[in-house]
Amino acid sequence: MGEIDAAGEMITGALLGRAVESAAGEGHGHGGACLNCRTELVGPHCHRCGQAGHVHRSLAAVAHEILHGVFHFEGKLWRTLPMLAWRPGDLTRRFIAGERARFVSPMAIFLFSIFAMFAVFSFAGISPPADMRGVNDYPMAAIKLEREKVVGDREKALEQSRDPGSDAGDRAETAKDIADADARLKDLDAAAAQLKDSASQGVTKHTGWHALDHLIEKWQNNPSLMIYKFQSSAYKFSWLLIPLSLPFVWLLFFWKRQYKLYDHTVFITYSIAFMSLLFIVLTLAGKIGVPASFIGTAATLVPFVHVTRQLKQAYALRWWSAVARALVLSFFIFFILAIFAVILFLLGAG
């Protein structure tokens, strides 16, 4: 099922990316009138209402639309990926300058890469542990184990009390053991009930902020579920990394008026897309047995080199200036990821 899920995520990512990707440079002319508003067509789409000039009406057309969306998206993708890998700054600059028909837009390749990354994680079996136990589970488990032991001792004592060959002293000692076991069981049951009551009476005060204390309590009681929700939120809200990164990239160039916020957004989106694709490659490399030392080195060096090259090419910097800004940006990234993690943590309160 992991392979099927991964394939489904890949196709979904391609289709979703295609949905936000413009079709500039890919159209074919159609004659006649628009089927929606009856305006005379002068191209593949109606210039009045925007509807496509050619529509399908068959079940085969559904499959055709899927294949068309995926493979036409891939046509641009294979032109974009080499640029994204080796000339990321040139790709950024050319897209900003208006050269958009040849390349996948930043948001489209971002969506595709995020879906593909989580699909590969699913394929590789990277998922949160399902058997983590909350802090309250451990004393309850200890009580359960102790109770089972006491019940076993009591059963043995009962068997001995039924032995017709035992003398009065043995019977008295056996009766004492049974009484001790009954008292021990009563204490254990009382402790278990008290533990359950304390867990149901409300949130333990950790910080004094009720909402945060409630969230901490949820993480303590069911860490497996919360880690799953954390991963799911990271998947759904990964786009937040773009606006979170924007102020930090702006700080690197705020005195250069020729660069707008849009330019920085394109830079950030392409950069995050590359990092997602890099994680895919490294995950697959680990799956086929590439040494962990090599993967760790690549995971450390490649992002910095890529960001440096993208900064130099996109903003026409000298090498020393690009390296300095890449170092500062690397420092900023820790803050960005920390803020993102806090947001995901708080989303777990829902």
N, C-alpha and C positions, 0 to 999 in steps of 0.2 A: 504493500500500500504506500510505502514511502516513495517509491519510484513513480507511482501514479500521481500522488500528490505533488511531487516535484514537477512532473511534466505539466500538470494542470496549472501550477503557479507560474511556470515559464510562459505558457500560452496566454494566461491572464495578464501577465506583465507586458507582453508584447502587444496584446490587444488594447490594454489600457493606455500604454504609451502611444499607440497609434491613434487612439481616440483624441489625444491632446496634440497630436502632431499635424501640422498643416500639410496639405497635399500640393503645395506649390511646386510647379515643374513636373507634375506627374499626370496632369489631366489630358483628356482626349476630346476633341471637338465633337459636338452633337448639333444637329440641325433640328428644325421644327420649333414647337412652342413648349414652354414649361408646363408640365402636367399639374402644377400646383396653382399658378397664377396666370397662365396662358401668355406670358410675355415671350416674345421671340428670342430664342437662344442664340448667343454669339460665342459660346464657349461651353466647357463641360458643366458649368453651373449657371443658374439663372442670376443675372446681375441685379435683379429686383428683390427676390425673396431668398436666394441662396441655395435653393434645392438643386440636387444633382439632376443633370439632364437625362440620365439613363437610369431607370429603376428596374428591379427584378421582382418577380412575383411567383416564386416556386420554392419548394423545399431545397432543391439543389442550390438555390441562390444563397441560402443560409450558410451552407458549407463554403460556398464561393466567397462570401463576405469574410468568413473566418480566415481562410487561406489568403485572401487578398490583403486583409489587414496585417496578418503576421508577416507574409513574405515581402510585401511592399515596404513594411517597416524595416525588415531585415536588409532590403536593398540599400536603404540609407545607412543602416547600422554598420554594414561592412565598410562603408566609406568613412564613417565617423570613428569607429573604434581605433584604427591605426593612428589617426590624428589625436584622439583622446589619450592614447598611451604614450606617444612619442613627441607630439607637437601640441600639447594641450593649450598652451597660450595662443598659438596661431589659430586653433579652432575657436577659442573664446573670442579673439579679436575679430576673426572673419564673420562669426555669427553676429556679433554686436554691430559690425559694419553693414550688415544686411544680406550676407551670403547665406541664405537659409534653405534653398531648395535642395542642396546637395547633402546636407547634414541633418542628423536627428537633433531636434531641439533639446535644450538642457533639461526641461521638465520631463519630456518624453523618455529620454534615456535614463533619467533619475528614477522614474517609476519602474521602468523595465529592470534596471539594475537592482532595485530594492526587492522587487518580486523575485527576481532570479536568485538573489543572495539567500533569501529565506527558503526558496525552493531547494537550493543546494544544501543548506543547513538541514532541511528535512530529509533529504536523500542521504546525507552523511550521518544521520542519527544524532545531530546536535540538538538536544532539547533539555529542558529543566528536569531535574530528578523528580520522580513521582513518589518516592518513598520517604521524603523528609518528614520528620515528626515535629510537632510543636512542643514548646517547653513544658506545657501542662501534660503532654502525653507521657513524659518520662516518669514523673512520680506516680501517675495512674498505672503505668506499666509495671513499676516496682511493686505497687500494692497488689496488682493482679497476680504477679509471680509469687509473692509472699503468701497470698491467700491460697493459691494452688498447693503450695508446700504444706501449709498448715492443714488444709483439708486432707491431704495425703497422710500426714501424721495421725490425724484423728481417725481415719479409716483403719489404719494399722492398729491403733489402740482399741478400737471397737472389735476388731478381729480377735485380739488377745483377750478381751473381756469375755468373749464367747467360748474360750478354751476351757473345757470341763476339767482339765488337769491342773489348772492354775490354783495356787493356794490363796488364803485370805490376804496375805501381804501383797502378792502380785495383783490381785483384783483391786486392792485399795490404790496401789500405784497407778494401775491402768485408769481407774476412775479419775484420779488426779490429773493424768495426762489429757483425758477427754475434757475435763473442766477447764484446764489451761487452754486447750485448743479452742473451746467455745468462747472463752474470754478474748483470746487473740483474734478470732474471727469477728467478734463484735467490735473490737477496736479498729480493725482494718476496714470494716464496712462503714464505721463512723468517719474514718479518715477519708475514704472515697467519697462519701456524701458531702463532707465539708469541702473537699476539693471541687466537686461539681457545683456546689452552691457559690463558692467564691468566683468561679468562672462565669456564672450566670448573673451575678449581682451587678455587673457593670464593668467599666473600663478601669484598670489600675492606673493610678496617677504616676506618670513618668515625667512629664514636663509641665503639667498644669494646664496645657492647651488641650481641651477635650478632643477636638478633631484629630490632632496629631497623636494623642494617647490612644484613641480608638484605632488609628491606622497601625501604630506599633503593636497593639494587642492582636490585630488581624495577622500581622507578619509572624508574631510569636505562636499563635494558635494553629495556623495552617500555612507554613512557609512554602510548601509545594504549590498550592493554589496561587499564592501571591507572586511567586517567581514566574509561573505560567502567565499570569495577568501582566506582569512587568514585561515579559518578552512579547506578548501580544500587543501591548501598548507601544513598545518600541517599533514594532512592525507598522502599526497604523499611524503613528504620529512621527515617523521619521522625517517627514517634511518640515517639522518644527526646527530641525537643524539649520535650515536655510535662513529663516528670519533671526534665529539666535546668533548665527555667525555674521550676519550683515553688519552690525555695529562694530565688530572687532576688525573686519576687513576694511571698513570705512576709515577707522582710525589710522590705518597704514598709509592712507592717501588723502586725508581730509583737506589738505592744503592744495591738492592738484584738482582744480575746478573742471578740467576736461573729462574727468571720470565721474560718472553718475552712479546713483544707487543701483540702477538697472545693470550697469556694467559689472558691478561687484556681485550682483545676484547671479548673473550668468557664470561668472568665475566660480562662485561657491557651488552652484548646482552641478556644473561639470566636474568639479573637484570631488564632491561627495559621490557622484556616480562612479568615478574612477576608483575611489577607495572601496566602494561596494563590490565592483568587479574584481579588484585585487583580492578581497577577502574570498571571493568565489574561487579564484585561481589557487590561492594558498590552501583553502579547505580541500579542494580536489587533489592538490599535490600531497597533502597529508594522507588522504584516503588511499593513494596509490603507493605510499611508502616512502615519500621523500623525507629525509632526516629532519627532525624537529629543529635542529640547530640552524639548518639552511632556511627553513620557514621563518624562524624567529628573526634571523638576520634580515631577510627580505622584508618582513613585516615592519622592521624598524627603519631600514634605510630607504626603501622604495618610496614610501609616502613623502619623506622629506625631500628627496631628489625631485619627485614629481611636482610638488608644490613650488619648489625653487624654480624649476623650468617653466611652470605655468606663469608664475609671477614675472619672470624675466621676459617671456614672450608676449604676454597679454598687456603688460604695462610698460614695455620698452625700457626695461631697467638694465643697468650694468650688473655683472655677475655678483660683485661684492654687495650691491644694494639688494639684489634678489635674495642672496643668502641671509643677509641681516634681517630682512622682512620675514623670511621663512622661519628663522629662529624665533622671532617675536610671535609669529602666527602659531607656531608649534606650542608656545607657552599659553597663548590664548585658547588653544583647542582644549586644554585641560579644564579651563573654566566653562567652555561651551558644553563639554560632555558632562561636567558636574551639574550645570544648570538643567541640562536635558534629563539627567538621571533623577534629579529632585522632582522635576515635573512628572516624570513617569511614576515615581514613588507616591506622589500626591494623587495621581490619577487612580492609584490602587485603592484609594479610600472609597471609590464609588462602588 
